[in-house]
Amino acid sequence: MNELARLVEFRMLRDDAWTIVRADLEALQVSLEQRGIGERIKDRAAEEAHEAWDQTIDIASEHKGIVAATLLALIAWFLRGPIGSAFEALFGRGDDEEDEEQEGGESVDADKGDAS
């Protein structure tokens, strides 16, 4: 009789657990009908991006010198052509080197018998 009582008790526990699982599944279905998976993913991505932005702002405010140096280096890299042209115009080195290269190139071609 003791085993029969235990089996009845286990069956009742199983039925109670199954009732809880069904209730959870129904709640999940209702929740998904109200707000779909795509919307949940979009909201989660937006939250994570916002958190990353906040963390970036915190780190940047703690390390202002490093941020300023990095920005200055990026600006210099993007403007490397105009900066180089400005130095050539100021110091006049670009014209002298171009003349020497043209003269040297013509003499080599003349040695080969090429008249350009």
Buried (B, 14 or more C-beta within 10 A) or exposed (E): EEEEEEEEEEEEEEEEEEEEEEEEEEEEEEEEEEEEEEEEEEEEEEEEEEEEEEEEEEEEEEEEEEBEEEEEEEEEEEEEEEEEEEEBEEEEEEEEEEEEEEEEEEEEEEEEEEEE
